[in-house]
């Protein structure tokens, strides 16, 4: 069984709020890749910005 990091927003790798960096760390990705995926998802219709703000509020800062 592999150990996964708890979901948190790192302050040292954060660009705006650290949400993408925290998610990337949690799922074993590079922060740049997660940010790129988020930006590409913004081209699609949906509540991406609202979800980002909710995650900003819910994910604790490290």
N, CA and C atoms as an extended XYZ file, in Angstrom:
186
Properties=species:S:1:pos:R:3:atomname:S:1:resname:S:1:resid:I:1 pbc="F F F"
N         0.847       -1.176        0.000 N   UNK     1
C         0.000        0.000        0.000 CA  UNK     1
C         0.892        1.238        0.000 C   UNK     1
N         0.563        2.193       -0.848 N   UNK     2
C         1.351        3.414       -0.939 CA  UNK     2
C         0.735        4.506       -0.087 C   UNK     2
N         1.597        5.353        0.464 N   UNK     3
C         1.143        6.461        1.293 CA  UNK     3
C         0.924        7.687        0.424 C   UNK     3
N        -0.222        8.310        0.564 N   UNK     4
C        -0.521        9.541       -0.174 CA  UNK     4
C        -0.450       10.728        0.770 C   UNK     4
N         0.065       11.814        0.253 N   UNK     5
C         0.136       13.041        1.034 CA  UNK     5
C        -1.281       13.549        1.291 C   UNK     5
N        -1.530       14.089        2.484 N   UNK     6
C        -2.848       14.701        2.709 CA  UNK     6
C        -2.989       15.954        1.845 C   UNK     6
N        -4.186       16.261        1.491 N   UNK     7
C        -4.441       17.407        0.626 CA  UNK     7
C        -4.252       18.695        1.406 C   UNK     7
N        -3.305       19.514        0.953 N   UNK     8
C        -3.056       20.812        1.566 CA  UNK     8
C        -2.455       21.730        0.507 C   UNK     8
N        -2.526       23.035        0.768 N   UNK     9
C        -1.995       24.023       -0.167 CA  UNK     9
C        -0.604       24.447        0.283 C   UNK     9
N         0.442       24.103       -0.484 N   UNK    10
C         1.790       24.517       -0.094 CA  UNK    10
C         2.001       26.007       -0.357 C   UNK    10
N         2.661       26.673        0.566 N   UNK    11
C         2.895       28.110        0.375 CA  UNK    11
C         4.133       28.372       -0.476 C   UNK    11
N         5.071       27.411       -0.521 N   UNK    12
C         6.309       27.647       -1.270 CA  UNK    12
C         6.160       27.443       -2.777 C   UNK    12
N         5.179       26.666       -3.231 N   UNK    13
C         4.997       26.404       -4.660 CA  UNK    13
C         3.766       27.107       -5.227 C   UNK    13
N         3.110       27.902       -4.427 N   UNK    14
C         1.859       28.523       -4.837 CA  UNK    14
C         2.098       29.665       -5.816 C   UNK    14
N         1.229       29.761       -6.820 N   UNK    15
C         1.261       30.894       -7.729 CA  UNK    15
C         0.164       31.881       -7.354 C   UNK    15
N        -1.046       31.398       -7.189 N   UNK    16
C        -2.150       32.266       -6.777 CA  UNK    16
C        -2.562       31.878       -5.360 C   UNK    16
N        -3.147       30.697       -5.217 N   UNK    17
C        -3.593       30.267       -3.891 CA  UNK    17
C        -2.988       28.924       -3.492 C   UNK    17
N        -2.332       28.244       -4.409 N   UNK    18
C        -1.730       26.959       -4.114 CA  UNK    18
C        -2.639       25.773       -4.343 C   UNK    18
N        -3.821       26.013       -4.897 N   UNK    19
C        -4.773       24.918       -5.119 CA  UNK    19
C        -4.217       23.928       -6.145 C   UNK    19
N        -3.752       24.399       -7.263 N   UNK    20
C        -3.218       23.498       -8.305 CA  UNK    20
C        -1.962       22.779       -7.817 C   UNK    20
N        -1.104       23.472       -7.078 N   UNK    21
C         0.109       22.845       -6.550 CA  UNK    21
C        -0.246       21.756       -5.537 C   UNK    21
N        -1.238       22.019       -4.699 N   UNK    22
C        -1.670       21.019       -3.727 CA  UNK    22
C        -2.290       19.804       -4.383 C   UNK    22
N        -3.127       20.033       -5.380 N   UNK    23
C        -3.740       18.913       -6.101 CA  UNK    23
C        -2.685       18.115       -6.860 C   UNK    23
N        -1.733       18.803       -7.465 N   UNK    24
C        -0.669       18.111       -8.199 CA  UNK    24
C         0.164       17.257       -7.262 C   UNK    24
N         0.492       17.784       -6.102 N   UNK    25
C         1.263       17.028       -5.124 CA  UNK    25
C         0.486       15.808       -4.645 C   UNK    25
N        -0.785       15.978       -4.437 N   UNK    26
C        -1.636       14.876       -3.948 CA  UNK    26
C        -1.742       13.741       -4.956 C   UNK    26
N        -1.823       14.085       -6.245 N   UNK    27
C        -1.999       13.067       -7.288 CA  UNK    27
C        -0.702       12.705       -8.001 C   UNK    27
N         0.451       13.182       -7.489 N   UNK    28
C         1.744       12.786       -8.039 CA  UNK    28
C         2.058       13.402       -9.395 C   UNK    28
N         1.618       14.623       -9.610 N   UNK    29
C         1.877       15.318      -10.876 CA  UNK    29
C         2.764       16.525      -10.621 C   UNK    29
N         3.239       17.115      -11.691 N   UNK    30
C         3.983       18.359      -11.575 CA  UNK    30
C         2.980       19.509      -11.486 C   UNK    30
N         3.289       20.541      -10.694 N   UNK    31
C         2.369       21.675      -10.579 CA  UNK    31
C         2.074       22.345      -11.924 C   UNK    31
N         3.083       22.430      -12.797 N   UNK    32
C         2.861       23.041      -14.111 CA  UNK    32
C         1.806       22.281      -14.899 C   UNK    32
N         1.854       20.953      -14.837 N   UNK    33
C         0.879       20.127      -15.557 CA  UNK    33
C        -0.531       20.375      -15.040 C   UNK    33
N        -0.677       20.446      -13.718 N   UNK    34
C        -1.999       20.686      -13.136 CA  UNK    34
C        -2.510       22.079      -13.509 C   UNK    34
N        -1.640       23.074      -13.504 N   UNK    35
C        -2.049       24.435      -13.890 CA  UNK    35
C        -2.463       24.478      -15.355 C   UNK    35
N        -1.727       23.759      -16.195 N   UNK    36
C        -2.066       23.708      -17.616 CA  UNK    36
C        -3.418       23.029      -17.821 C   UNK    36
N        -3.671       21.947      -17.111 N   UNK    37
C        -4.966       21.272      -17.205 CA  UNK    37
C        -6.102       22.186      -16.748 C   UNK    37
N        -5.857       22.958      -15.686 N   UNK    38
C        -6.879       23.883      -15.216 CA  UNK    38
C        -7.151       24.957      -16.268 C   UNK    38
N        -6.099       25.514      -16.841 N   UNK    39
C        -6.285       26.549      -17.863 CA  UNK    39
C        -7.012       26.002      -19.089 C   UNK    39
N        -6.674       24.785      -19.494 N   UNK    40
C        -7.366       24.172      -20.630 CA  UNK    40
C        -8.827       23.890      -20.295 C   UNK    40
N        -9.097       23.522      -19.051 N   UNK    41
C       -10.489       23.266      -18.665 CA  UNK    41
C       -11.314       24.551      -18.676 C   UNK    41
N       -10.667       25.684      -18.522 N   UNK    42
C       -11.388       26.966      -18.548 CA  UNK    42
C       -11.925       27.290      -19.938 C   UNK    42
N       -11.424       26.607      -20.954 N   UNK    43
C       -11.943       26.793      -22.306 CA  UNK    43
C       -13.301       26.124      -22.485 C   UNK    43
N       -13.605       25.180      -21.605 N   UNK    44
C       -14.881       24.471      -21.653 CA  UNK    44
C       -15.898       25.191      -20.778 C   UNK    44
N       -17.175       25.085      -21.098 N   UNK    45
C       -18.179       25.686      -20.216 CA  UNK    45
C       -18.262       24.903      -18.911 C   UNK    45
N       -18.460       25.613      -17.829 N   UNK    46
C       -18.588       24.956      -16.533 CA  UNK    46
C       -18.163       25.864      -15.403 C   UNK    46
N       -18.283       25.362      -14.187 N   UNK    47
C       -18.017       26.174      -12.995 CA  UNK    47
C       -16.577       26.058      -12.472 C   UNK    47
N       -15.577       26.084      -13.356 N   UNK    48
C       -14.197       25.880      -12.942 CA  UNK    48
C       -13.730       26.910      -11.915 C   UNK    48
N       -14.048       28.167      -12.123 N   UNK    49
C       -13.586       29.213      -11.211 CA  UNK    49
C       -14.272       29.101       -9.852 C   UNK    49
N       -15.530       28.715       -9.856 N   UNK    50
C       -16.247       28.540       -8.590 CA  UNK    50
C       -15.653       27.366       -7.818 C   UNK    50
N       -15.350       26.279       -8.509 N   UNK    51
C       -14.730       25.123       -7.868 CA  UNK    51
C       -13.358       25.499       -7.316 C   UNK    51
N       -12.589       26.289       -8.063 N   UNK    52
C       -11.271       26.732       -7.603 CA  UNK    52
C       -11.399       27.540       -6.305 C   UNK    52
N       -12.352       28.456       -6.264 N   UNK    53
C       -12.544       29.285       -5.075 CA  UNK    53
C       -13.002       28.438       -3.883 C   UNK    53
N       -13.882       27.477       -4.126 N   UNK    54
C       -14.340       26.591       -3.056 CA  UNK    54
C       -13.165       25.765       -2.519 C   UNK    54
N       -12.328       25.233       -3.422 N   UNK    55
C       -11.159       24.478       -2.978 CA  UNK    55
C       -10.182       25.376       -2.216 C   UNK    55
N       -10.059       26.618       -2.628 N   UNK    56
C        -9.199       27.584       -1.952 CA  UNK    56
C        -9.639       27.740       -0.494 C   UNK    56
N       -10.943       27.756       -0.291 N   UNK    57
C       -11.493       27.924        1.058 CA  UNK    57
C       -11.380       26.624        1.863 C   UNK    57
N       -11.639       25.475        1.227 N   UNK    58
C       -11.719       24.208        1.954 CA  UNK    58
C       -10.376       23.540        2.230 C   UNK    58
N        -9.415       23.669        1.320 N   UNK    59
C        -8.128       22.989        1.485 CA  UNK    59
C        -7.271       23.800        2.467 C   UNK    59
N        -6.804       23.150        3.544 N   UNK    60
C        -5.993       23.897        4.519 CA  UNK    60
C        -4.607       24.261        3.957 C   UNK    60
N        -4.096       25.395        4.410 N   UNK    61
C        -2.778       25.849        3.988 CA  UNK    61
C        -1.722       25.199        4.871 C   UNK    61
N        -0.634       24.798        4.263 N   UNK    62
C         0.446       24.160        4.984 CA  UNK    62
C         1.449       25.189        5.405 C   UNK    62
